[in-house]
């Protein structure tokens, strides 16, 4: 037999067919099942989920750290303001002592030195004094106890200051007690 002769019939070579058990064979009329997720796809989804959780946790920690720092700074300012407020009566008494006349110059000089030192310490703590005659009236910083009509002064101007005000930054420790013109 010649292999290249078209007149000779060739034997059909059959490939072995795998037999599929009846329970695994797709039934007619049922849709084919979607291919199941591979192990790689499952791992990638799990990794993406864990990465998202990590990013959320990192953001929460960063927010916590910032909030804690702000609270700590606010607490420090509040404690400082509270402490300074307890020394203000001493400041007021020293100011009154300086305003009174005395024959003893050494005594007066001693009170002046104490006042200078107290002001220096308060400035070092970030405490600002406010409430000067002629300043504009600010209801958030001044406590108006009197009103006076005075044409020489402008409208809503401090005519007289009875007690100085103090603040640390934007926080008012004590409002200035004042008389307002017009």
Secondary structure, 3 states (H helix, E strand, C coil): CCCCCCCCCCCCCCCCCCCCCCCCCCCCCCCCCCCCCCHHHHHHHHHHHHHHHHHHHHHHHHHHHHHHHHHHHHHHHHHHHHHHHHHHHHHHHHHHHHHCCCCCHHHHHHHHHHHHHHHHHHHHCCEEEECCCCCECCCCCEEEEEEECCCCCCCCEEEEEEECEEEECCEEEECEEEEEEC
